[in-house]
Amino acid sequence: MTEREASHEEARREGIRAAAADYMQSWLDGDPDRMRRCLHPDLAKRRVRDTASGDLALWEVPAGDLIDDAMGGPKLQYAGDFEITILDADDEVASVRILSQPFNEYLHLARFGHRWLVVNALYRRRAN
């Protein structure tokens, strides 16, 4: 890998990591403007409603609901730290895992021009 390629790779990974951090930190901080900037308007955020029953129902949270939730203010009941792992990435799409106190989330991000946005999220609540 050339120095230029390494620099491009590092910039791409930093953009992906920044978008994922904005997603989680904006929710924790209660910052709707920051949340709005990192989400695609057609975001699909889902979780399985009941894993034990075998029911195929999903709980879906649209982008607008996430932004509204952020308007509710900081989530002081949760630790503010979280771990971001880039699972896979190329020049246009990426898969990321965020592990926080309340959630285990898998995000799909896509590049739009020079911006990375969260377009899909699959999550589960963690046991307290």
C-alpha positions in Angstrom: 0.0 0.0 0.0 1.4 3.4 -1.0 1.5 6.3 1.4 -1.3 8.0 -0.6 -3.5 4.9 -0.4 -2.8 4.6 3.3 -3.8 8.2 3.8 -7.0 7.6 1.8 -7.8 4.5 3.8 -7.2 6.4 7.1 -9.4 9.3 6.0 -12.2 6.9 5.0 -12.1 5.0 8.3 -12.1 8.3 10.2 -15.2 9.5 8.3 -17.0 6.3 9.1 -15.9 6.3 12.8 -17.0 10.0 13.1 -20.5 9.3 11.7 -20.9 6.3 14.0 -19.7 8.3 17.0 -22.1 11.2 16.1 -25.0 8.7 16.0 -24.3 7.3 19.5 -23.1 10.5 21.1 -25.9 12.6 19.8 -28.4 10.2 21.4 -26.6 10.1 24.7 -26.1 13.9 24.8 -29.6 14.7 23.6 -28.4 16.6 20.5 -31.0 16.5 17.8 -29.1 18.6 15.3 -26.1 16.3 15.5 -28.4 13.3 15.2 -30.0 14.8 12.1 -26.6 15.3 10.4 -25.5 11.7 10.7 -28.8 10.0 9.7 -30.1 9.3 6.2 -33.7 10.5 6.1 -34.9 7.0 5.1 -33.0 5.3 7.9 -34.4 1.9 8.9 -33.6 1.1 12.6 -35.0 -2.2 13.7 -34.9 -4.8 16.5 -36.7 -8.2 16.9 -39.7 -7.7 19.1 -39.7 -11.1 20.8 -36.8 -13.5 20.2 -38.2 -16.2 22.4 -41.6 -16.7 20.7 -40.3 -17.1 17.2 -42.7 -14.3 16.1 -41.2 -12.6 13.0 -42.4 -9.1 14.1 -39.8 -6.3 14.1 -39.9 -3.1 16.1 -39.0 -0.2 13.7 -37.8 3.3 14.6 -37.7 5.8 11.8 -35.2 8.6 11.6 -37.7 11.2 12.8 -38.3 9.3 16.0 -34.6 9.1 16.7 -34.3 12.9 16.3 -37.4 13.4 18.5 -35.9 11.2 21.1 -32.6 13.2 21.1 -34.7 16.3 21.7 -35.7 14.8 25.0 -32.3 15.7 26.4 -29.3 13.8 27.7 -29.6 10.2 28.7 -27.9 10.6 32.1 -29.0 7.2 33.3 -26.4 5.6 30.9 -22.7 5.6 30.9 -21.4 7.9 28.2 -18.7 5.5 26.9 -19.1 3.2 23.9 -17.0 1.1 21.6 -17.0 1.4 17.8 -15.7 -1.4 15.7 -15.5 -1.0 11.9 -16.4 -4.5 10.7 -16.0 -3.9 7.0 -15.7 -0.9 4.7 -15.0 0.1 1.1 -15.2 3.5 -0.6 -19.0 3.6 -0.6 -20.4 1.4 2.2 -19.4 0.2 5.7 -20.6 -2.0 8.5 -20.0 -0.9 12.1 -20.8 -2.3 15.5 -21.4 0.0 18.5 -21.4 -1.5 21.9 -22.8 0.8 24.6 -24.3 0.3 28.0 -27.9 0.1 26.7 -27.4 -1.3 23.2 -25.6 -3.7 20.9 -26.0 -2.1 17.5 -25.0 -3.0 13.9 -25.0 -0.1 11.6 -24.8 0.2 7.8 -23.4 3.5 6.6 -23.1 4.8 3.0 -21.0 7.6 1.6 -22.9 10.5 0.0 -20.3 12.9 -1.6 -17.9 13.5 1.3 -20.3 12.5 4.1 -21.0 9.2 5.7 -24.6 8.6 6.9 -26.2 5.8 8.9 -28.8 4.2 6.6 -29.6 1.0 8.5 -29.4 -0.1 12.2 -30.2 -3.5 13.7 -30.0 -3.5 17.5 -30.8 -5.2 20.7 -31.1 -3.9 24.2 -28.5 -5.2 26.6 -29.3 -6.6 30.0 -28.7 -4.1 32.7 
